[in-house]
């Protein structure tokens, strides 16, 4: 167990920020987690070689569904800050409380 723990601890980017982790954390299936590839143009060894004075910050956003107090299906594309009415497919169930339907992991370039 200790060897496995040390191995998992040494690979935080691969294990901690995986589709499995986000699916479990947000209670969605793996096909509902969408992850952009990590850009490497800020890496020291990327051409041209040398310090690029930038890095990428991970950004996680969710799409949430719920039912309004009037019974209409509503959706939020900004983690529940604003909501709008939408028309779901006929065979889709929209829960009464705010529920995460999809998770998006993207990268934002930051200057150092």
N, C-alpha and C positions, 0 to 999 in steps of 0.2 A: 504494500500500500504506500509506503514511503517513497519508493522508487517511482511509482505512478504519479504520486502527488508532486514530486520534484519535476518530473517530465512535463506535466500539465502546467506547472507554475512557470517553467522556462519558455513556454510557447504561448504567452498571453494573447498575442494578436491573432494567432491561428485558432485557438480554442475559445477564448473569451468572446471574441467578436465574430462568431460563426453564425450561420443560418440557424443551427440548432439552438444556440443560446437565445437569439431573438424570438424564435418560434415559441420556445418555452416561456420566456419572460412576458410575452404579450398574448399567449394563449391562442396562437394561430398555427395553421399547418405550414410545412416548409414551402409549399408552392405560393404562399401568400407573403413570403419574405423576399424582397427584391434588393439585391446588393450590387452597387456599382463597384467596378474594379478599382483598387487603390492606385492612383496615379504615381508615377515614379520620377517625374521631371524635377522634383526638388531634391532627389537623392544625390549625395556627394559624388558617387561614381557614375551618374548619368552624364551623357555628353552635353556640353563640354564639361570635363572633369573639374571639380572644385566646389566650393561652397555656393549655394544658390540663394541663401538667406530667405528661405521660405519653408513651409511645411503644410501638410494637409490635416484638417480637423474633421473627424467623423461627425456626420449629422444624421440623426435618426428622426424620422417623421412617420406619422400614422394616419390612416384613413379610418374614421369611426362612423358607425351607423347607430341609429337609435330611432325611437318613435316619439314624436312631439306630444305635448299634452292634449292636442286636438286629434291625435291618432294618425297623423301623417308621417311617412318615413322621412327621416332627415339624415344628412351626411355632413361630415366635417373633414376637410382636407388639411387643416392646420392644428391637429392635436386637440380638437374640441373647443377652440377659441371662438370660431364662428360656425354657424350651421345653416344649411339651406335644404329646402324640400327637394326630393328626387323621386323618380319613378323606377323602382326595382323590377327585375324580371318577375313574371307571374308566379314562378315556383320558388322564389326566394323568401325566406323568413327574415324579417327585420325585428331585432329585439327591442324591448321597451326601454332598457337602460343603455347608456353609451357602451359600445363594444368595439374593440379594435378588429377591423376587417383585413387590413393590409399594413405591412411595415416596409418602409423604404429607407435604405442606408446609402447615403451619398457622401461625397467629399467636398470640402470647401477649402480653397487655397488661402493661406494666411501668410503675410510677409513677416519676417523676423526683424 
